[in-house]
Amino acid sequence: MAAGAYPHHPIHPDLERFMASRMGTHTIEIPASHVSLISHPQEVANLILQAAGQETH
């Protein structure tokens, strides 16, 4: 599982998507800066819960 924050681009988004697809992981894209944990806590928490096999809220 991975979360990409956009439009913040420390790594080019296409490269991030390519690497995630090679790993076969589920990804989400969050319209946020590099502090998506603060600006979008529910989306990030749901991703973590999903990765842990829990139900999301």
Backbone torsions as a table, in degrees:
resi	resn	phi	psi	omega
1	MET	NA	143.4	179.8
2	ALA	-151.0	148.6	175.2
3	ALA	-119.7	129.7	176.4
4	GLY	-111.2	131.1	179.8
5	ALA	-98.3	125.5	-178.8
6	TYR	-127.2	137.1	20.8
7	PRO	-92.7	9.2	178.1
8	HIS	-66.8	124.4	-172.4
9	HIS	-128.3	66.8	174.8
10	PRO	-65.8	-30.0	173.0
11	ILE	-124.0	136.1	-177.9
12	HIS	-54.7	132.4	-177.3
13	PRO	-55.1	-38.2	179.1
14	ASP	-64.9	-36.6	177.3
15	LEU	-68.0	-41.4	176.7
16	GLU	-60.0	-44.9	179.4
17	ARG	-63.4	-41.9	179.1
18	PHE	-61.4	-47.0	-179.3
19	MET	-64.4	-40.0	178.6
20	ALA	-64.5	-40.4	180.0
21	SER	-67.5	-35.2	176.9
22	ARG	-65.4	-32.5	177.9
23	MET	-81.1	-12.9	-178.4
24	GLY	69.3	32.6	-176.5
25	THR	-99.6	157.7	174.1
26	HIS	-83.4	134.8	179.6
27	THR	-127.9	156.5	169.5
28	ILE	-128.9	153.0	176.0
29	GLU	-116.9	125.7	-176.8
30	ILE	-112.0	127.2	178.6
31	PRO	-75.0	83.3	-175.4
32	ALA	-154.9	170.9	173.3
33	SER	-80.5	-165.3	-179.2
34	HIS	-72.7	-0.1	177.1
35	VAL	-106.9	42.8	-178.8
36	SER	-61.8	-24.5	176.6
37	LEU	-61.4	-30.1	-178.9
38	ILE	-91.4	-44.4	-174.5
39	SER	-80.5	-21.8	-179.7
40	HIS	-137.6	59.8	-173.6
41	PRO	-62.7	-35.4	-177.6
42	GLN	-67.3	-42.0	178.8
43	GLU	-62.6	-42.8	-179.9
44	VAL	-67.7	-42.9	178.6
45	ALA	-61.8	-41.7	178.7
46	ASN	-62.9	-39.0	177.8
47	LEU	-63.2	-43.3	179.2
48	ILE	-64.5	-44.3	178.5
49	LEU	-61.9	-42.2	178.8
50	GLN	-62.7	-41.3	179.1
51	ALA	-64.5	-31.6	-178.8
52	ALA	-86.4	0.9	178.9
53	GLY	79.2	21.8	179.9
54	GLN	-101.6	163.1	174.6
55	GLU	-75.6	145.5	178.6
56	THR	-91.5	162.2	-177.9
57	HIS	-112.7	NA	NA
